[in-house]
Every structure is written in C-alpha cells, then in structure tokens.
Amino acid sequence: MADIALVNPSRPLSKGVEARCFDMSTLPTSGCIPTGDTTKPYNGGVRFINGDTLIARITPCLENGKAAYINILNEGEVAFGSTEYIVFASKDDIPSCFYYFLIRNSKFVTFALQFMNGSSGRQRVSGEELASFPLMIPSKEKLAAFNKVGKLVLEQMKEATEEIQFLKQLQETITATLSSN
C-alpha cells in the first residue's frame, strides 16, 4: 500500500490557529462522514484535508470500524483530530476515494488487527504497518471506472448524513418546544 498511498502526510496548520477539530467520537462506525466537529485552536493531533481517509488506530475503535472519508471541508481548509488516527492520502493517479473503500474491506481490517501491540485495552497499530498491506494495483482504466462510481457514492453518503443531521436537529427542536408547553 505504501506504493500507492501517502501515510500521515504533512498538512500545514500552525499551533494556536482556529480550525475544525474532529474528535474520535465524530468518526462513524458505519457510513463515511464525521459529524459533530468543533472549532478550537490547533494544539496537536493529525491534520487532514478533503480527499483524505481517516482510520482509528487504537482498540476498540479500529475493531468497531471508526473511519471517515473527508469531503466536508471548505476549499483549502485544514482540519485536525485525534493522534489516534492514521491518515491516508492520494498518491500519483490513485483516486482518493479508493483508500476509504479499501480500509472498509474486511481483509484490510483483519490485516490491521494482526499488528496491534501495546498493553491490553490500549493496543495500537502504526501507519507504517498498515502501509505494508499487500495489494495488486488496478489498471488506470479500472481505477478511473472505480473513481467515477466511488466519488458518486461518497457524495450521496455525504448528502444523506447532512439530511440525517438536519432531521435530528429538527426533532430536538420539536421535542424541546413540546416539552416547554
């Protein structure tokens, strides 16, 4: 995988700069869009941009499927999150959506789990170990076809997540209004 992905790429964000923060609780266990970010001064953690894929590297978050595809930031925006994330970014001509679907594959998760180390309950896997995941690189034609469908699916998932968040807020407003009467 190291041949086709940048692992934990450098992203410009200076200490103290206000930015969107995506804590571990914002990463979904199903779906692909993180929800519930906050804005606060950057004080450390992994940094990422649109097109990056995040995966939790710590137990039990990795086993539970905590991962996200980032396509909700503004143009040129850099966000940050937990030091317990590994970030995969596009390298060469590989579509950025490829990595999200790859890390959701059960073979990839099984591979990641075999590299977990540390004390029980706080085991982690490193980005370098995940980058050693063996895979055959698809042809340019297959990657182009995959990108066409993958981007569409991720955009639809983004829209569905936004609609769900809107409906949750509406429900909370209605419930609060009814409770106050």
Residue pairs with C-beta under 8 A, 6 or more apart in sequence:
1 102
1 130
1 131
1 132
1 133
1 134
1 135
2 131
2 132
3 91
3 137
4 91
4 92
4 94
4 98
4 135
4 137
5 88
5 89
5 90
5 91
5 94
5 99
5 131
6 88
6 89
6 90
6 91
7 86
7 87
7 88
7 127
7 128
7 130
7 131
8 46
8 86
8 87
8 127
9 52
9 87
9 89
10 47
11 47
11 48
11 49
11 78
12 47
12 78
13 19
13 42
13 47
13 78
13 80
14 42
15 41
15 42
15 43
15 44
16 41
16 42
16 43
17 41
17 42
18 39
18 40
18 41
18 42
19 39
19 40
19 41
19 42
19 77
19 78
19 79
19 80
20 37
20 38
20 39
20 73
20 77
20 79
20 80
21 37
21 38
21 39
21 40
21 42
21 45
21 79
21 80
21 81
22 34
22 37
22 54
22 68
22 79
22 80
22 81
22 82
23 36
23 37
23 38
23 81
23 82
24 56
24 61
24 66
24 81
24 82
24 84
24 85
25 36
26 34
26 35
26 36
26 37
26 68
26 81
27 34
27 54
27 56
27 61
27 66
27 67
27 68
27 85
28 34
28 35
28 66
28 67
28 68
29 64
29 65
29 66
30 65
31 157
31 160
31 161
32 67
32 68
32 69
32 100
32 154
32 157
32 158
32 161
33 68
33 69
33 71
33 72
33 157
33 158
33 161
33 162
34 54
34 68
34 70
34 72
35 161
35 165
37 79
42 80
44 80
44 83
45 80
45 81
45 82
45 83
45 85
46 54
46 80
46 81
46 82
46 83
46 85
46 86
46 87
47 78
47 79
47 80
47 87
48 54
48 70
48 78
48 79
48 80
48 81
48 85
48 87
48 89
49 70
49 73
49 77
49 78
49 79
49 89
50 70
50 71
50 72
50 73
50 75
50 77
51 70
51 71
51 89
51 90
51 96
52 69
52 70
52 87
52 88
52 89
52 96
53 67
53 68
53 69
53 70
53 87
53 88
53 89
53 96
53 99
53 100
53 103
54 67
54 68
54 69
54 70
54 81
54 85
54 86
54 87
55 62
55 66
55 67
55 85
55 86
55 88
55 103
55 112
55 130
56 62
56 64
56 66
56 67
56 82
56 84
56 85
56 86
57 84
57 85
57 86
57 124
57 125
57 126
57 127
57 130
58 84
58 122
58 123
58 124
59 116
59 121
59 122
59 123
59 124
61 84
62 109
62 112
62 113
62 116
62 125
63 109
63 113
65 104
65 109
67 100
67 103
67 104
68 100
69 96
69 97
69 100
69 154
70 79
71 154
71 155
71 158
72 158
73 79
84 124
86 125
86 126
86 127
86 130
87 127
88 99
88 103
89 96
89 99
90 96
90 98
90 99
93 140
93 143
94 137
94 143
95 143
95 144
95 146
95 147
95 150
95 151
97 146
97 147
97 150
97 151
97 153
97 154
98 143
98 146
98 147
98 150
100 150
100 154
101 150
102 108
102 135
103 109
108 133
111 130
111 133
112 125
112 129
112 130
112 133
113 125
115 125
115 126
115 129
115 130
116 123
116 124
116 125
117 123
117 124
117 125
118 124
138 146
